């Protein structure tokens, strides 16, 4: 599977988790925040795949790395938006963090191989 598809799949999964968060809490904040980050991720993956923006590999690598750190932080720290439902938040943010880490490892392997 080409790497930009991994990035697009990550964005789609983040959007799905935003929808799950919205359904779970009834607050559109989860959908807005995850949706915005997911949309940016999908667009970056698409541009990288089409090579419409020059050297997108480094941009995508940095973006996914920042997302991995952010999602990892939100998995282990208290999240104001989900303060009362810790276990569900850990599952949502943790699964996104694991997926982002897998994509990040693939991107790093690609970036530094040959």
Buried (B, 14 or more C-beta within 10 A) or exposed (E): EEBBEBBBBBBBBBBBBBBBBBEBBEEEBBBEBBBEBBBBBBBBBBBBBEEEEEEBBEBBBEBBBEBBBBBBEBBEEEBEEBEEBEEBBBBBBBBBBBBBBBBBEBBEEBEEEE
